[in-house]
Amino acid sequence: MIRYYCSGLDANNAFGHGLGDMFKSELKSRKSIVYIPGAFENCEKAKVKYVPIFTKNFKNVGIEFETVNILTPDLTHEQATQMLENADFLVLMGGCPFKQKQLCEKLGIIQQLKNYRGIMLGISAGAMLMSKYIATIPCSEEYPDFRIENGLNLDGLSIFPHNNVSSVEYPDKLVSGCETYKKSDLITLAKKCSPLYLLQDNLRSDGLTDVSIIKSSDGKIEFYIENDGKIWQVDKDIHIVNTSRNSSDKKVLHIEKIQGRD
């Protein structure tokens, strides 16, 4: 099984910097793709807006699925499980990870997600749901307190997305959209959610997007970056994870393998 954890992707060319080539080499079949929205209320927006964007981005790199399905709360447990059983590719979309978990619980598919053997891509909330813990810090009106719940725990790691800053050194306070992250709060969070990784989808002033991705392939963990993407690990402090960069070509994903987990 192959799983991708990411904060977000290049809005204009999500899979064109190397990720699409990886998908093509890994896909054994292109019969079906399934999307799981980030919340009950996100289902219609996912159907009308975001799934067509994903479909276009897949098509741009030469990937087309025969069937496209979206898991919605009106489905029966049997319908949802049948869709997952037939899925070659599964996308856990962005939104609220706690509400996304509730949607999956309502459909009765939590255990099936844990056992899923195809390619799984988790974006933002989706990556958090895939994590050992769904963990947030006090950062906004939507997330006013520390909150930790069990995630799917697919690879024994936890993800915190949208750490969108250009500097390698993590700041004491980071404003990302309508949320504000305190370095001290993330360190506090890591005491209960280790190993905790910080990912980014940093849209720069020059129009490029710094992207970072963690890939799990049969338990082996690999780090990927695009442009100047950064991955931090949090323990007693926040430190950058070493990633290889090729200065002559920064429009491809660059990889450095770390120790695999059994």
C-alpha positions as CSV (number, residue, x, y, z in Angstrom):
1,M,0.0,0.0,0.0
2,I,1.1,3.5,-0.8
3,R,0.1,6.6,1.2
4,Y,0.8,10.3,0.7
5,Y,0.5,12.9,3.4
6,C,0.4,16.6,2.3
7,S,-0.6,20.0,3.4
8,G,-1.7,21.1,-0.1
9,L,-0.5,21.2,-3.7
10,D,0.3,23.7,-6.4
11,A,-3.2,25.0,-7.3
12,N,-2.2,25.5,-10.9
13,N,-0.4,22.3,-11.5
14,A,-1.0,19.9,-8.7
15,F,0.6,16.7,-10.1
16,G,2.8,18.1,-12.9
17,H,6.0,18.5,-10.9
18,G,6.7,14.8,-10.6
19,L,3.9,13.5,-8.4
20,G,1.8,12.4,-11.4
21,D,4.7,10.3,-12.7
22,M,4.9,8.6,-9.4
23,F,1.1,7.9,-9.4
24,K,1.3,6.4,-13.0
25,S,4.1,4.1,-12.0
26,E,2.2,2.9,-8.9
27,L,-1.3,2.6,-10.3
28,K,-2.1,-1.0,-11.2
29,S,-5.6,-0.1,-12.5
30,R,-7.5,3.1,-13.3
31,K,-11.0,1.8,-12.9
32,S,-12.1,3.9,-9.9
33,I,-11.2,6.8,-7.7
34,V,-13.1,7.7,-4.5
35,Y,-13.1,11.1,-2.7
36,I,-13.9,11.6,1.0
37,P,-14.9,15.2,1.7
38,G,-13.6,17.1,4.8
39,A,-17.0,17.3,6.4
40,F,-20.7,16.6,5.9
41,E,-21.3,20.2,4.8
42,N,-18.4,20.1,2.3
43,C,-19.9,17.3,0.1
44,E,-21.7,19.5,-2.4
45,K,-18.8,21.9,-2.8
46,A,-16.5,18.9,-3.2
47,K,-18.7,17.5,-6.0
48,V,-19.3,20.8,-7.8
49,K,-15.9,22.5,-7.4
50,Y,-13.0,20.4,-6.1
51,V,-13.5,17.0,-7.7
52,P,-13.6,18.5,-11.2
53,I,-10.4,20.4,-10.4
54,F,-8.7,17.1,-9.3
55,T,-10.1,15.4,-12.4
56,K,-8.5,18.0,-14.6
57,N,-5.2,17.8,-12.7
58,F,-5.1,14.0,-13.1
59,K,-6.0,14.3,-16.8
60,N,-3.1,16.9,-17.3
61,V,-0.6,14.2,-16.3
62,G,-2.3,11.4,-18.4
63,I,-4.4,9.8,-15.7
64,E,-8.1,9.2,-16.2
65,F,-10.4,7.0,-14.1
66,E,-13.4,5.2,-15.5
67,T,-15.5,5.9,-12.4
68,V,-15.4,8.8,-10.0
69,N,-17.2,8.5,-6.7
70,I,-17.7,10.8,-3.7
71,L,-18.6,9.4,-0.3
72,T,-21.5,11.3,1.1
73,P,-23.6,10.9,4.3
74,D,-26.7,9.8,2.4
75,L,-24.9,6.6,1.3
76,T,-25.6,3.3,3.0
77,H,-22.8,1.4,4.7
78,E,-23.0,-1.2,2.0
79,Q,-22.7,1.4,-0.8
80,A,-19.7,3.1,0.9
81,T,-17.9,-0.1,1.5
82,Q,-18.5,-1.3,-2.1
83,M,-17.0,2.0,-3.4
84,L,-13.9,1.6,-1.3
85,E,-13.5,-2.1,-2.2
86,N,-13.4,-1.1,-5.9
87,A,-11.2,2.0,-5.5
88,D,-7.8,2.1,-7.1
89,F,-7.1,5.5,-5.7
90,L,-8.5,7.2,-2.6
91,V,-8.4,11.0,-1.8
92,L,-9.1,12.2,1.7
93,M,-9.9,15.9,1.0
94,G,-9.3,19.0,3.1
95,G,-11.7,20.5,5.6
96,C,-12.1,19.7,9.3
97,P,-10.4,16.4,10.3
98,F,-12.7,15.9,13.2
99,K,-15.8,16.2,11.0
100,Q,-14.2,14.1,8.4
101,K,-13.7,11.4,11.0
102,Q,-17.4,11.7,12.0
103,L,-18.4,11.2,8.4
104,C,-16.3,8.1,8.1
105,E,-17.7,6.8,11.4
106,K,-21.3,7.4,10.2
107,L,-20.6,5.4,7.1
108,G,-18.9,2.7,9.1
109,I,-15.7,2.7,7.1
110,I,-13.0,3.4,9.6
111,Q,-11.6,-0.2,9.7
112,Q,-11.9,-0.4,6.0
113,L,-9.8,2.7,5.6
114,K,-7.2,1.2,7.9
115,N,-7.1,-1.9,5.7
116,Y,-7.1,-0.1,2.4
117,R,-4.5,-1.5,0.0
118,G,-4.6,1.0,-2.9
119,I,-3.0,4.5,-3.3
120,M,-4.2,6.9,-0.6
121,L,-3.7,10.7,-0.8
122,G,-4.5,12.8,2.3
123,I,-4.6,16.5,1.9
124,S,-4.6,18.8,4.9
125,A,-7.5,17.5,7.1
126,G,-7.2,14.2,5.2
127,A,-3.5,13.9,6.1
128,M,-4.5,14.6,9.7
129,L,-7.1,11.9,9.7
130,M,-4.5,9.4,8.3
131,S,-2.3,10.3,11.3
132,K,-1.8,8.5,14.6
133,Y,-3.5,11.5,16.2
134,I,-5.7,14.2,14.9
135,A,-4.2,17.1,16.8
136,T,-4.8,20.8,16.8
137,I,-3.6,23.7,18.9
138,P,-5.3,27.0,19.9
139,C,-5.1,28.9,16.6
140,S,-8.5,30.3,15.5
141,E,-12.2,30.6,16.4
142,E,-12.7,27.1,14.8
143,Y,-9.9,25.6,16.8
144,P,-9.8,27.5,20.2
145,D,-8.2,24.8,22.3
146,F,-5.8,21.9,22.2
147,R,-7.7,18.9,20.9
148,I,-6.3,15.4,20.4
149,E,-8.3,12.4,19.0
150,N,-7.2,9.1,17.6
151,G,-6.7,9.1,13.9
152,L,-6.4,6.1,11.5
153,N,-2.8,5.6,12.7
154,L,-1.7,4.2,9.4
155,D,2.0,4.8,9.8
156,G,2.6,5.8,13.4
157,L,3.2,9.5,12.7
158,S,1.1,12.7,13.1
159,I,0.8,15.6,10.7
160,F,0.1,19.3,11.2
161,P,-0.4,21.2,7.9
162,H,-0.2,24.7,6.5
163,N,3.1,25.8,8.1
164,N,3.5,28.4,5.4
165,V,6.7,30.3,6.0
166,S,9.7,30.7,3.7
167,S,12.4,30.7,6.4
168,V,14.0,27.4,7.4
169,E,13.9,28.4,11.1
170,Y,10.4,28.0,12.5
171,P,9.2,31.4,13.9
172,D,7.9,31.8,17.5
173,K,4.5,32.8,15.9
174,L,3.3,32.0,12.5
175,V,0.2,33.5,10.8
176,S,-1.2,31.1,8.2
177,G,-4.5,32.4,6.7
178,C,-7.0,32.9,9.5
179,E,-4.9,30.8,11.9
180,T,-2.0,31.6,14.2
181,Y,0.4,28.9,15.3
182,K,2.7,29.4,18.3
183,K,5.9,27.5,18.3
184,S,5.5,26.7,22.0
185,D,2.1,25.2,21.5
186,L,3.4,22.9,18.8
187,I,6.2,21.7,21.1
188,T,3.5,21.1,23.8
189,L,1.5,19.1,21.3
190,A,4.5,17.0,20.3
191,K,4.8,15.7,23.9
192,K,1.6,13.7,23.3
193,C,1.7,13.2,19.5
194,S,5.3,12.2,18.7
195,P,6.5,11.9,16.0
196,L,4.9,15.1,14.8
197,Y,5.7,16.5,11.4
198,L,4.9,20.0,10.1
199,L,4.1,20.3,6.3
200,Q,3.5,23.2,4.1
201,D,1.9,24.5,0.9
202,N,3.4,27.9,0.9
203,L,2.3,30.1,-2.0
204,R,5.2,32.6,-2.5
205,S,5.1,36.1,-3.9
206,D,6.7,34.9,-7.1
207,G,3.8,32.6,-7.8
208,L,5.6,29.3,-7.0
209,T,4.3,27.0,-4.3
210,D,6.6,25.4,-1.7
211,V,5.2,21.9,-1.2
212,S,6.2,19.1,1.2
213,I,4.9,15.6,1.2
214,I,5.5,12.4,3.3
215,K,5.1,9.1,1.5
216,S,4.7,5.7,3.1
217,S,5.3,2.7,0.9
218,D,4.8,-0.6,2.6
219,G,6.0,1.0,5.9
220,K,9.0,2.8,4.5
221,I,8.9,6.6,5.0
222,E,10.2,9.0,2.4
223,F,10.3,12.8,2.3
224,Y,9.4,14.8,-0.8
225,I,9.7,18.5,-1.5
226,E,8.8,20.8,-4.4
227,N,10.6,24.1,-4.9
228,D,11.8,25.2,-1.4
229,G,9.3,23.0,0.5
230,K,10.2,22.3,4.1
231,I,9.3,19.6,6.5
232,W,9.9,20.1,10.2
233,Q,9.9,17.6,13.0
234,V,8.8,18.7,16.5
235,D,10.1,17.3,19.8
236,K,11.8,19.5,22.4
237,D,12.3,22.0,19.6
238,I,11.3,22.4,15.9
239,H,14.0,21.4,13.5
240,I,14.1,21.1,9.7
241,V,14.2,17.6,8.2
242,N,17.1,17.4,5.8
243,T,16.0,17.2,2.2
244,S,18.0,17.1,-1.0
245,R,17.5,19.9,-3.5
246,N,18.7,20.2,-7.0
247,S,19.3,23.9,-7.7
248,S,19.4,23.4,-11.4
249,D,15.8,22.1,-11.5
250,K,13.4,23.1,-8.7
251,K,10.2,22.2,-10.5
252,V,10.4,18.5,-9.6
253,L,9.9,16.7,-6.4
254,H,13.1,15.8,-4.6
255,I,13.4,12.9,-2.3
256,E,15.4,11.8,0.6
257,K,14.6,8.4,2.2
258,I,14.6,8.1,6.0
259,Q,14.6,5.0,8.1
260,G,11.6,2.8,7.2
261,R,9.1,1.7,9.8
262,D,7.9,-1.9,10.0
